[in-house]
Amino acid sequence: MVMLNLEGRALKWHQLYSQCNGGLQMLSWPAYMKSLQDHFGFGQFGNPMKELVNLKQQGEAHSLKVESILYKARSDYQEVFVFESSSCGKVLVLDGIVQLTEKDVCAYWKMITHLPLCSIPSPKTALVVGGGDGEFLAEISRHSSAEHIDIWGIDRMVIEVSKKFFPELATEFEDPRVCFHVDDAVEFLRNVPEETYDAIIFDSSDPVGPAQELVEKPLFDTLARVLRPGGVLCNMVESMWLHTHLIDHMISICHEIFKGSVHYAWASVPTYPSGVIGFLICSTEGPVVDFLNPINPIEKLEGAHQHKK
């Protein structure tokens, strides 16, 4: 996942400080800022109070205890932060938003990948929008039929950090079938020829500000255009407990565009808002796709294995 994700997934600097020190510290604003800078060495990581306001708008918060800070830097696009947690292993945070933890990321990446790819025969071409940390590539590569995988990302630092701190997730970047693109996602898609892909995995963002276009009809028109007949899309679409109106909106749009089938699926991921994340799975008109009865059972995939406890 790139920086396009739920605000409610944020693990904020004020929470880290409170957790590391055993409780909430009642400090004046100048003292509060100084305590953050002294504890973490951050002066450049934005305004914690602004992040707190954004978090409250989601209506919930989740904290993880930091055992050690492994990496912190600012790329051209975002703050990149990696730490070792006490309960979830290593954690990747971008712009204050938790992207993945070693403990539960498998539930997300396996679902968003295999829901579409197990529903069609012999997927050969796939596009991943997002996923700069590499976790999707390992799962796609388990499909022996895959011949070409395009992955779009915007931040090379995320790739390098993932290779260093999450090597088990970033094992497939050197796969000759993989072609990595650094570009604006929407502009990239506009330049893709029609009927290019068998499957698209779209790790989308919160629909706010510039990302609003990621949940509007023109983008889904473009996604459908670059899918072959009977091609499939799997798009992250938030939590059914927190974002019902948004999900209804996106399902309505997709029913207009995708003439095959449209379904909502979900997975339990403890470090996501409400502990649940959703997926919108769609197919274009053509060969019938039955998402409820996958034709490529996951246990038959080459190299498939159960995630370690």
N, C-alpha and C positions, 0 to 999 in steps of 0.2 A: 504494500500500500504506500502511496506517496502522501503528500501533505493534505490530500483531499479526503478528510474523514470526519467522524462525528465530533463536535465540540465537546459532547459529554464524555468522550473517551479521554479527556484531558487529565493528566496527572500534573497538578500545578505546583509551582515552586513553593508557595506558602504551605501546601500540604506536605511536601517533602521535608521542609524544615520542621514542621510540627511533628511529623512522624519520627524523624531522626532524634528529636529532643524529648520525646515522650509525652508531648501534650501541646495544646495550643498556647502560644505565648501572647500575652496582652501587651503590645508594644505601641508606642507612638509611630506615626508613619515614617519619619526619618530613621528612628531606631529599627523599625521593621525592615526597611530597605537595606540599612547597613548590616543587619544580621544575615540577610540573604546573601549579600555580597561577600561578607566575611566567611560564611559557612561554605559556600559553593564556589566562590571566586567569580561569580557572574556579575558584571555590571551592564552587560550588553544584551541581556535576555528579555528585554521588554518590561512592561508594567504589570506586576503580579496582580494589582487590584483590578485592572481591566480584565485580566483573565478570570479573576474570581467572579466578576459581574457576568461574563459570558457563561461561566459554568452554572451559575444560579439560574440562568434562563432555561437551561436544560432540566432543572428540577432535581438533579441528583449529583452525587460526587463519589469517587472511588479513590482510595489511597493505597499506595504500596510503600513498604519500608525499604529505604535505600541502605544497602550494606556497603557499597563502594561505587564511586563514580569512575567509569571506564573511559569515557570520551565526552568532550563537549567542544563544539566549534560552531561557527556560523558560515554557511555556504552562501552562494549568491542569491539563494531563494529562501532560506529558512534556518532556524536553529536546529542543530543535530545533537542529540544527547543520548548516550548509552549508559546504563547503570546496571549493577547487579542487585537484584531484589532478594529479600529474605524468603519469599514464598513462590515466586514465579520465574526464577532464573534471570537471565539477562533480558533487559527491556529496551526497546528502541522508541525514542520520543522525538517527534518533529514539531517544532513550534509549540511545544507544551502539550502536544496531543500524543497519547500512547498509540503507537502503530502496531506493535506486536510484543508479546512476551513468549519466552521459550516454552512455557508450560501449556498455553492454550491456543497458540497460533495455528496448530494443526487443524483444529475444528473449523477455522475460517478458510484456510487455503485449500483444504481438501474438498470442502463443500462447493466453493465457488468455481473450482476447476472441474471436478468430476460430475457435478450435476449436468452441465452441458455435454461434456465429452463422452460420458457413458450413455448418452441418449441418442447418439447417431453412430452409424457404422463407419469405422475406419476414418476418423478425422485426420486430415492431412495438413491443413493450414489453419493456424490460429493466431489471433491478435490478443495481446494483453495490454490494456491501458492502465497504467499504474504498476504496482508490484516491483518497484526498483530495488527492493530488498531481496528479490530472487526466489521467494518461496513458491510462486506459481510455476516457474520453469521446471523445477524438479518433478512436480506432479504431472505436468503436460508431457514431459519426456518419458514418463512411464507408459504412454500410449505408443506402442511400436509403430503404428501407422503414421505418426506425426513426421512430416517432411520439412516443414518450414514454420518457424515461430517468430513473429514480429513482436517486440516489446517496446512500448513507449514509456519514457521516463523523462523527467525534467532536471534531475539533480544527480550529477555524477558522484558527489560526495556520499550520497546515500548508498550507492552501489559499492564504493570502496569501503565504507564503514561496515556494510553488511558482510562483505567478503572477509573482513578482519575479525569481527566479533560474532558473526553468525555463519560460520563457514558451512555448517550443515544445511543451511537454507540456500546458500549462494553457490551451489556446486555446479550449476548448469550454464553459467554465463559464457563459458568457453565452448559449449556445444556448437558444432558447425551449423546446426539447424537454426540457431538463434541469431536474429538480426536486431540490434538495439538502435532505437531512434531517440534523439534528443530534440524535441520540438514541442510547439503548442499542440495539445491533443486534438482539439477541434480542427485546426488547420491541417494537421497531418491526415485526419480522416477524410477531409474534403478532397485531398489529392490521391486517395486510394482508388484504383479502378473498381468498377462494379463487379460483384460476385467474386471477390477475391478470397474470402475466408469461409471455412467450414464452421468456425466457432470464434466468438469474441468474449473475452473475460474483461469486464469493465469495472474496475475498482474505483468507483466514483466518489464524489465529495459531498460535503454539506451544501445544500442548495441555497447559499447566501452569497451576496456580492457577485463577483465575476463568475462564480460557480453556478449561478442560477440557471445558466444555459444548459447545464448538464442534466437537468430534469425537464427540459422543454422539448416540444415536438420536433423542431428542426434537427436536433442531435439524433434522436431516435430514427428519423427519416434517413439520416446519413448512415447510421449503423445498419439499418435494414438494407440499404443500397449496396453495401460492401459485403453482405453475406450472400452466399450462393442459395439457390432454392433448397429449402429444407435445412438451412443453416441455423445455428443456435446462438443466442446471446444470454449471458448470465451477468446481471448487474447488481451490485450491492445497493440495497434500498432501505437501510435503517431498521429500526426496531418496531415491531407491530404494537408494542406497549406504549411507545412514545410518539410515533410519527404516523398515525393512522391516516390523517388527511393527505399527507404527502404520498403515502403508498397508494391510496385510492386514486390520486391524481395521476401518478405514473402508470398504474395499471390501465386507467382509462385511455391514456395516450397510446400505450402499447397495443391495446385491443384495436385501435384505429389503424395501426401501422403493420403489425405482425399478423398475417392472416393464417398462420399455422396454429399455434397455441400460445397461451400466456398463463403463467402460474406464479404464485408467491410461495417461496420456501423459507425456512428459517433454521438456524443452528444455535446451540447454546455455547456462548463464549463468555466466561465469567468476567473478564476485564473490559467488556464492551458495555455500553449503557443498557441498563435493565438486565444484563446477562444474556441478551439475545441479539442476534444480527440477522437481517433478512436478505433474501435474494429474489430478484425478478428474473425468471427464466422464460425466454420467448423463442419461437421458431418462425421462420419465414414460410411463405406458401411454397408447396412442393411436396417432396416425400414426407409422409406423416411422421411426426416426432411425438412419441408418447413418453413424457417426462416421468410419469408415474410407474412406468415399467421399463427401466433401462435395459438396453440390449447388450451393453458391454459391462457386465457385473464387475465391480471394483476388485473383488477377490481374484479375478482372472487376469488382472493387469500384471505385466512383467515387472518384477521388483516391488510389488505392493507389499506393505507390511503394516502392522499395527504400531501406533505411536507408543513410545516408551512411557511408562508411568512417571 
